[in-house]
């Protein structure tokens, strides 16, 4: 989350099956029901069986290679072609090329794991290949949720909200609640010290009737007309502490 597109574009995460499922905290109630554990026990026993077999296997033993059955290979190729089509410039997976480029490899690995865990040696069946495709598609949806770039308008609105919050803090105790536009460019948050970007954000907020940009002589002021936007305690401070003349002159 902190690295954003840098993390996505590094290539490492494209090779991983990552997810961010919704939390179940607040819903994990105990009702006294007995949960059967037979399936989990069988799962653990099979894992131990495979682990022991791997330990006992000599490094000189020939590796066993799993192969697709003709039916599984057909499903694999069909899904590959769908992915290729979705990678076109206007396709739904175009923004996630790194992930998709590794997806078919992951499908093959998932299918091989399912085959070997369930049956040991043998050809990978169509059913197992279908299951691998379904599971990999779920992980693709998770990847998209985590790394989809927000729409430009959404980013601008988010920046506008952040700027508005900063303006409210700056205008505490001011009467009228205003700040010089150049003050924002000089002393505001670094990401808003670009005149073109600042103008765009102020236009958004002004179109939403949340502030006004007004001239006073040769100086442009950003005015917050909605005193109600400030907390009651902040408004009270204007009358109990007096106007902040020094701060007003600085702006």
Secondary structure, 3 states (H helix, E strand, C coil): CCCCHHHHHCCCHHHCCCCCCCCCCCCCCCCCCCCCCHHHHHHHHHHHHHHHHHHHCCCCCCCCCCCECHHHHHHHHHHHHHHHHHCCCCCCCHHHHHHHHHHHHHHHHHHHHHHHHHHCCCCECHHHHHHHHHHHHHHHHHHHHHHCCCCHHHHHHHHHHHHHHHHHHHCCCCCCCEEEHHHHHHHCCHHHCCHHHHHHHHHHHHHCCCCEEEEECCEEEEECCCHHHCCHHHHHHHHHHCCCHHHHHHC
